[in-house]
Amino acid sequence: MIRVLLAVLLIALTSAGGAHAQDFEREARWRAEVVPSLVAGEAVDIPGPGRRVFLGLLTEPAGADAGTRTLLVIVHGIGVHPDHGIIGKLRMDLADKGYATLAIQMPVLASDAPADHYEPLFANAAERIANAAAWARNRGYRDLVLVSHSLGSRMSNAYFDGAPAPGFRAWAALGLGAPFSSKFAQAPGLPVLDVYGERDLDPVLKSAPARERIARASGGRQQRIAGADHFYAGREAELVALVADFARRK
């Protein structure tokens, strides 16, 4: 009987771990789908946790060299890739406005994994953001701004919580479905643009007042986009203009 109980416990623990296991095969499938169909930018390999490289999509406008140009590191939401939906729109349209963009692949789980299962991956996500910033600086970029969406904004908050120095001049947090962490709120260290849609998800709408206080205290601001949903469908141009204006050097 004891052996049976131990076997059942082992199976349960293994199943639970598998449900939260980082899905590198899914990342590889995203890469195989995205890279051959790129119409703008180039695929780059960025060193990641555990010596695994992860995908970045770098789009560099013609003109000034890296040392004089702002680069926007763009972090996507749950379970997708760095050219998906609004992220693909941001990376290409912001490049059209003169910014270099680096959209990066974040860790993913199985396609049916809920958002709370991603929390154990936040440390990995934070390391990817840090490594992307270091990669960009090695490429010659000195002025970095972080742009994140949805779960990617929670991952970005985790990055700032653990970073000894911000590493970025500013942060545009889009569709953050929770208040900023208490650690970040105590000493944000950089201006924050907090953006959400009028028809956004309930967690985003409910936490908006708390986020606004932190955004204003940081020297940034909060902006609600009228008529927009969580993915800014039909309001993409307004979002791009808002982020571009915020990223402009003051």
Secondary structure as UniProt FT lines:
FT   HELIX           2..19
FT   HELIX           24..34
FT   HELIX           35..37
FT   STRAND          42..47
FT   HELIX           49..51
FT   STRAND          53..59
FT   HELIX           66..68
FT   STRAND          70..75
FT   TURN            78..79
FT   TURN            82..83
FT   HELIX           85..96
FT   TURN            97..98
FT   STRAND          100..104
FT   TURN            111..112
FT   HELIX           115..121
FT   HELIX           122..138
FT   TURN            139..140
FT   STRAND          143..149
FT   HELIX           151..162
FT   STRAND          170..174
FT   HELIX           182..186
FT   STRAND          192..197
FT   TURN            198..199
FT   HELIX           202..206
FT   HELIX           208..217
FT   TURN            218..219
FT   STRAND          221..225
FT   TURN            226..227
FT   TURN            230..231
FT   TURN            233..234
FT   HELIX           236..247
//
